[in-house]
Amino acid sequence: MMFAWILSTFAIAYGLGSIPFGLLLAKCVGVDVRTIGSGNIGATNVMRTGHKGLAIATLVLDIAKGFMAIWLVRHIYMNDYVPIAGLFTVLGHIFPVWLRFKGGKGVATSLGVLFALNIWLGLAVASLWLLVFSFSRISSLSSLISFGYSPLMAYLLDNYLTASICLNLAALVLFTHRANISRLLQGTEPSFRKRS
């Protein structure tokens, strides 16, 4: 029974997470987002197409698929293990089978998962992201710090299981940002500061 639950949850959550909205939206304007910037399919790289609206749409849809995966699994199964679906969703976004397991960095989708698990947790992590970004103007640094603190926030605002899921999500964000970390340490990480 548990194996069947895990398998069906994986199918639902991974399937939703693996939808490459950034790639699909960029192709609407004739751009393969994998060939520009970092080659990532997330909102930050879609912004490099010059289409701000597409980047915003990518961000919203990537958050939404994280939220919807939790919502669907919660309403189908209604058990205490629903947060595990969040991990499967983010794995689907980072390692989509349709793109030879080369997807996005999982930040927006992880945020959608947190909003679905606990709205206050989602708001806390999003607020910390915005706070760090307002000072640094560096998306990767904002993601690393906000998700680095997410397990503690989850423990304080929700429960141990959510905190453990956040720990795994933070580890995935750390993994997908390993090149960014190297550039941050070297002082060469791109920022969104206005150039004169």
N, C-alpha and C positions, 0 to 999 in steps of 0.2 A: 504493500500500500504506500509506504513512504517513498519507494523507488518510483512508483507511478506518479506520485505527486511531484517529485523532483523533476522527472522527465517532462511532464506536461507544463510545469512552471517554467522550465528552461525554454521550451518551445515557444511559449507565449512571450516571455520577457526578452529572450534573445532575439526572437523574430522582430519585435517592435524596435528594440535597440539597434538592430542592424540596418534599419532603413536609412540610407545616406542622403538626408535632406539637403545638405550643403552641396553635394555633387549634383543632385537632380535640379536644384534651383539654379545653380551656376550654368548648367547646360542649357537652360532656357534662354540664356543670352549668348550662347555659343562658346562658353568657356569651360574647359575641363580644369576644375580647381586643383586637381592633383599635379598640374604642370606649372603652377605658379607658387611663389612664396615658399612656404614650408612643405607644400604638397599635401597639407592636411585638409580634411573635408569639413572642418568646423567653422563657426561663425567668424573667428578672427582672421582666418585665411580667406574666407569668402569676401571679407571686407576689402581685400587686396585686389578684387576684380574691379573695384571702383563703383560697385553698386551697393550703397549703404542699406537700401531697402531689402535686398536679398540677404545681407548679413543679419539684419534684424529678424527677418523671417526664419532664417536658419537657427538663430538663437532660440526663438520662441518655439519652433517645432522640435528642436532637440530637447528642450526642457519639457515640452508636452509629452514626448514619447516616454521619458523617464517617469513622469507623473502617471500617464495612462497605464503603463505596465503594472505599477503597484495597484492602481485603482481596479484594474481588471482582475488581477489575481486575488486581491482582497475580497471582491464581490463574488468570485467563483468559489473560493475555498474557506474564507473567513476563519483562518487559524493564526497561531502565533508566529508562524514561520514566513509570513508574507514578506518581511524585509529582505529575505534571501533573493526574492525576485528582482530587487533593485540591483543587486550585484550582477545577476545574469543580464539585465538590461544594459548596464554599462559595458560589460564584456562584449555584448553584441555590437555596441557602438564602436568600441576600440578595435575589435577583431571580427568585422563582418565577413561572412563566408563569400558573399557576392563580390567583394573587392579583394579577394585573396588575403583576407585577414589584415588588411591595411586600412584602418578607419580613422576616427578622430581621437582626440585626447581625453574625452569623457567628462569634461567639466560641466557643460550645460546639462547633459543627461543626468549626471550625478546630482546636480542641483534640483532637477525635476523630481528625482527619487526622494530627496530630502523633504521637499515640499509636500509630497504625498504621504510620507511617513509621519511628519510632524511639521505643521505650517510654521511654528515658531522657530524650529530648528532651521528650516529653509530660509526664513527671513534673517536669522542670525548669521548664517554663513554668507548669504547674499550681501548683507550689510557690511560684513567684514571685508568681503571682496571689493565692494565699492569704496570703502574707506581706504584700503591699501592702494587701490588704483588711483584714487583722487590725489594721493601724494606722489606715487611712483610713476604713474601712467604706463605701467608695464603689466600686461595681462597675465603673463606666466607667473610672475611674482605674486600677484593678487590671488591666483588660483592655488599656488603652493601654500601660502600662508593661511588662507581661509579654510582649505580642506585639511591642512595640518592640524588646525584647532577643532575641526568638526567632531572627532571622537569625544573630546572633553565636553563640547557643547551638547552632544547627544546624550551623554551620561547625565548631565545636569538637567536637561530639558525633557528627556524621554526615558529610556531604559537601557539596560546592559546589552540587549540584543541589537538595538539600533546603534549603540556605541560601537559594537564589534563590526557591524556592517560599515559604519563610517571609517573605521580603522582600515578595512579592506579597500574602501573607495579611495581613501587618502594614499594608500600604497599604490593603487593603480594610477592615480594622478601623478604621483612621484615618478613612477615608471615611465609614463608617457611624456613627461617633461624632463627626462634626463639630459637631452641635448640643450634645453633651455637653461637648466641648472649650470651646465658647463659654461654657457655664454654669460650667465649672470655672474659667475665667479670671475670671468675674464673681463667683465664690464662691457661686453659687446652685444648684449641682448637688446633688440629693437624696442622702442617705446612709441607711445602715441603722442608724444610732445609735439607741439606745433613748431615747424621749422620756419625760421625767419628768412 
